[in-house]
Amino acid sequence: MAEAAPATLREQEFALARHVRDPRTNPPPPDIEDRRLAIYRDLLYNNIESLLSANFPVIRKTLADAQWHALVRAFLADHRCRTPLFTEIGREFIRFLESRQREDSADPPWLAELAHYEWVELALQISDETLPPHDPRGDLLQGRPQVSPFAWALAYRWPVQRIGPSHRPEHAPAAPTLLLVRRDRDGDVRFAEISPLVYRLLELLGDPGEYSGHEALARLAAEAGAADTEAFEREGATMLRHLLDEGTLLGTQKTR
């Protein structure tokens, strides 16, 4: 009897958890008043729904009420989170939406990307990354430029920065949406559209130790088929200095 009691209690706990997550398909544990169960059901749903509404305000405003609440219900019922941390719920919601997209759900085709775009701001705000060793006065052409861990170059199929209640596109544009999202020295998160060349430059420089500034610009000029390589690299050097001034680049990597 001593061993059976904990097993019974464990099963009751699992039954209660299944029920409050998805009361429509999971019966409650026996001998518990429904009025008491309703407290747990409402507490869980309202807390998660409130948290997701705060993390994804554009999605909340863009979807109809019924569609939004059905999505939250499905998240609670179907998704298994990898972490119990509230700060990670947004990332878990993105994983949930991406899995639904792979399953050809009826969700808007831009939904998972819009969720990622909204999540990025919070992710950068709370990021506790440490700055790598760097020389803020290093030669950006001869040295190896160091990209800040608080600057992310992102590519989306959909124009996520323009999607909202008045703009729900049905077809993705031919060109991707390229964005630079960075946390500045004051802790504010800033978004800016960037050109394919700037996106590719940051992609090249994001591989630590791979390219000097000059080598990255030379490769970029070759990939772009630039007719005047010298002029291209002069403009590229100006862009490197601009990226340094705004904080996207920290300087150059320190050699050991």
C-alpha positions in Angstrom: 0.0 0.0 0.0 2.9 2.4 0.8 4.2 2.1 -2.8 0.7 2.3 -4.4 -0.2 5.6 -2.8 2.6 7.7 -4.5 1.8 6.1 -7.8 -1.9 6.9 -7.5 -1.1 10.5 -6.5 1.2 10.8 -9.5 -1.5 9.6 -11.9 -3.9 12.0 -10.3 -1.5 14.9 -10.9 -1.0 13.9 -14.5 -4.8 13.6 -15.0 -5.3 17.0 -13.5 -2.5 18.5 -15.7 -4.0 16.9 -18.9 -7.4 18.2 -18.0 -6.5 21.8 -17.3 -4.4 22.0 -20.4 -7.1 20.4 -22.6 -10.4 20.0 -20.8 -12.3 19.3 -24.0 -10.6 16.0 -24.6 -9.3 15.0 -21.2 -11.7 14.1 -18.3 -10.9 15.5 -14.9 -9.7 13.3 -12.0 -12.5 11.7 -10.2 -14.0 13.1 -7.0 -13.0 16.8 -7.6 -15.7 19.4 -7.7 -15.9 21.1 -11.1 -16.1 24.5 -9.4 -12.6 23.9 -8.0 -11.3 22.5 -11.3 -12.6 25.6 -13.1 -10.3 27.8 -11.0 -7.3 25.9 -12.2 -8.5 25.8 -15.8 -9.1 29.5 -15.9 -5.9 30.4 -14.0 -3.7 28.5 -16.5 -5.5 29.7 -19.6 -5.7 33.3 -18.6 -2.1 33.5 -17.5 -0.8 32.0 -20.8 -3.2 34.0 -22.9 -2.2 37.2 -21.2 1.5 36.4 -21.6 1.2 35.6 -25.3 -0.9 38.7 -25.9 1.8 40.8 -24.4 4.6 39.1 -26.3 2.8 39.1 -29.6 0.5 42.3 -29.7 0.5 42.6 -33.5 -0.7 39.0 -33.9 -3.3 39.5 -31.2 -4.7 42.5 -33.0 -4.5 41.0 -36.5 -6.2 37.7 -35.8 -10.0 37.5 -35.0 -10.8 36.8 -31.4 -12.0 33.3 -32.1 -8.9 32.5 -34.2 -6.6 33.8 -31.5 -8.2 31.9 -28.6 -8.3 28.7 -30.7 -4.6 29.1 -31.3 -3.9 29.6 -27.6 -6.0 26.6 -26.8 -4.2 24.5 -29.3 -0.8 25.7 -27.9 -1.8 24.5 -24.4 -3.2 21.2 -25.6 -0.7 20.2 -28.3 2.7 21.7 -27.6 5.2 20.3 -25.1 7.5 23.1 -23.9 11.2 22.4 -23.4 11.5 24.9 -20.5 9.3 26.1 -17.6 10.6 29.6 -17.8 8.1 32.3 -18.5 10.6 34.3 -20.5 10.9 31.3 -22.9 7.2 31.0 -23.6 7.4 33.3 -26.6 10.1 31.1 -28.2 8.0 28.0 -27.4 5.0 29.6 -29.1 7.2 30.2 -32.2 8.2 26.5 -32.3 4.5 25.6 -32.0 3.6 27.8 -34.9 6.5 26.5 -37.0 5.4 22.9 -36.4 1.8 23.8 -37.5 3.1 25.4 -40.6 5.0 22.2 -41.5 1.7 20.4 -41.1 -0.1 22.7 -43.6 -2.5 24.1 -41.0 -5.0 26.8 -41.8 -2.9 29.5 -40.1 -2.0 32.5 -42.2 1.3 31.6 -44.1 3.1 34.6 -42.5 2.1 33.8 -38.9 5.3 32.0 -37.8 7.6 34.6 -39.2 5.6 37.5 -37.7 5.8 35.8 -34.3 9.6 35.5 -34.7 9.8 39.2 -35.7 7.8 40.2 -32.6 9.8 37.9 -30.3 13.1 39.3 -31.4 12.7 42.6 -29.5 12.1 40.9 -26.2 14.9 38.4 -26.9 17.4 41.2 -27.4 16.2 43.2 -24.5 16.7 40.3 -22.0 19.8 38.8 -23.7 22.7 38.4 -21.2 25.3 37.7 -23.9 28.8 38.9 -23.0 30.8 41.0 -25.4 33.7 39.0 -27.0 37.3 40.4 -26.8 37.6 43.2 -29.4 39.6 46.3 -30.3 37.2 49.2 -30.8 39.9 51.1 -32.6 41.1 48.2 -34.8 41.6 48.5 -38.6 38.3 47.4 -40.1 39.9 46.6 -43.4 43.1 44.8 -42.3 41.7 43.3 -39.2 38.7 41.0 -38.8 35.6 43.0 -37.9 33.7 41.7 -34.8 29.9 41.7 -35.1 28.1 42.6 -31.9 26.1 39.7 -30.3 23.3 42.3 -29.9 23.0 42.9 -33.7 21.1 40.3 -35.7 20.7 40.3 -39.5 17.4 38.6 -40.3 15.8 37.4 -43.5 12.0 36.7 -43.9 9.9 35.6 -46.8 7.1 38.0 -45.7 7.2 41.7 -45.1 6.7 41.2 -41.3 7.3 44.8 -40.4 4.2 45.8 -42.4 1.8 43.0 -41.5 -1.1 44.1 -39.2 -4.9 44.4 -39.1 -5.0 46.4 -42.2 -2.4 44.4 -44.2 -2.7 40.6 -44.3 -0.9 39.6 -47.5 -1.9 36.4 -49.3 1.2 36.0 -51.4 4.9 36.4 -50.4 6.8 39.0 -52.5 9.5 37.9 -54.8 12.3 39.5 -52.8 12.8 38.6 -49.1 12.6 41.2 -46.3 16.0 41.8 -44.8 16.2 43.5 -41.4 18.9 44.5 -39.0 17.8 44.4 -35.4 20.2 45.6 -32.8 20.3 46.7 -29.1 22.0 50.0 -28.8 24.2 51.3 -26.0 21.1 52.6 -24.1 19.4 49.3 -24.2 16.8 50.2 -26.8 16.1 47.8 -29.6 16.1 49.3 -33.1 14.9 47.8 -36.4 16.1 48.8 -39.9 15.7 47.4 -43.4 19.0 46.6 -45.0 20.1 45.9 -48.6 21.0 42.4 -49.8 24.7 43.6 -49.9 24.7 44.7 -46.3 22.9 41.5 -45.2 25.5 39.4 -47.1 28.4 41.4 -45.6 27.2 40.8 -42.1 26.7 37.1 -42.9 30.3 36.9 -44.0 31.6 38.8 -41.0 29.4 36.7 -38.7 31.7 33.7 -39.2 34.4 34.5 -36.5 38.0 34.7 -37.8 37.1 33.9 -41.3 37.5 37.2 -43.2 39.3 40.5 -42.7 37.2 43.5 -43.8 39.2 43.7 -47.0 38.7 40.0 -47.8 34.9 40.2 -47.0 34.5 43.2 -49.3 36.5 41.5 -52.1 34.4 38.4 -51.9 31.2 40.5 -51.8 32.4 42.5 -54.9 33.1 39.2 -56.8 29.6 37.8 -55.8 27.9 41.0 -56.9 29.8 41.1 -60.2 31.0 44.7 -59.5 32.6 46.3 -62.5 34.8 48.7 -60.5 36.1 46.7 -57.6 38.1 49.6 -56.1 35.1 51.9 -56.0 33.0 49.0 -54.5 35.5 48.4 -51.8 35.8 52.2 -51.0 32.0 52.3 -50.5 32.2 49.1 -48.5 34.8 50.6 -46.2 32.4 53.5 -45.6 29.7 51.0 -44.7 32.0 49.3 -42.2 32.7 52.5 -40.5 28.9 53.3 -40.3 28.2 49.8 -38.8 30.9 50.5 -36.2 29.5 53.9 -35.4 26.0 52.6 -34.8 27.2 49.6 -32.7 26.5 46.8 -35.1 30.3 46.2 -35.2 32.3 46.3 -32.0 35.6 46.9 -33.7 38.0 44.1 -34.7 38.6 40.7 -33.2 41.5 40.6 -30.8 44.3 38.2 -31.8 45.8 36.0 -29.2 
